[in-house]
Amino acid sequence: MGISKFRPDQNTFELLTLPDGYQHISIRDIIEDDHGCIWFSTEKNGLLKFSNNNWQYFRKSNGLPTESLDALCWTGQELWIGSDQGILVYNPTLPDREAFRFLTDKNEIKFTNVAALQKDFVGNIWIGDTEKGIFKFISSENLEQPEQFINISKLYKLPSKNIQCIMSDFKRKIWIGTENQGIVRYTPPVLAYKKGQFDIIDEKNGLEKRSITSLFQDREGSYWIGTDGGGVFQYRGECFEKYCALFRHCRQYERT
């Protein structure tokens, strides 16, 4: 309920005072941009920005096309926002009512609900939709050609089109959490002109739950995997360790 900030010096959580009308909101994603601003997407209440201990909100009344938002991604210059109407791009250098635009391409891809966004190590943006699967947006800064979308799910015949989360790890691999097909992991090629490799991580590898809700890699390199109804799993390179309210145990995972 609302937004809390963890204070490591006191090992406590502090409930933040929000603008009027935002006390009971559902937060979908949180990120920090290059300027130290914290951005919050909400399920039905638009976008919030926290900077210098002040709040700024964006709703339809001040230029936001839709208030049903999900994933967030800072590209280095702009904020990408997944929504129920596709991908919104926010340019902070423009006035509020001119700052938002929908990201489009020549094929007019109709995203249903963009639940995951992740920038990879070369600047491309990976897009996860809950019905359309995985796409990769290749920026014109990376290739001598116009910006383009690549339908990764179709090209590589991936097992699920219901994408819940995406993470890029320290080894430049892309981890994709699906609704009911475990984790799809992409290993980029050593040589740029070759194709990368996709592999599936599920119960066959020791991951007991196939519905993945969140992915995170900590500073020590451990992977943390949130599941729907199955608790939290940690992978440190040897096995999956399951954490829940009552017990913890280890399941062997074959290295790849």
Summary of the structure (lengths in Angstrom):
residues: 256
radius of gyration: 18.9
end to end distance: 40.2
largest distance: 54.7
contacts: 752
relative contact order: 0.07
helix: 6%
strand: 45%
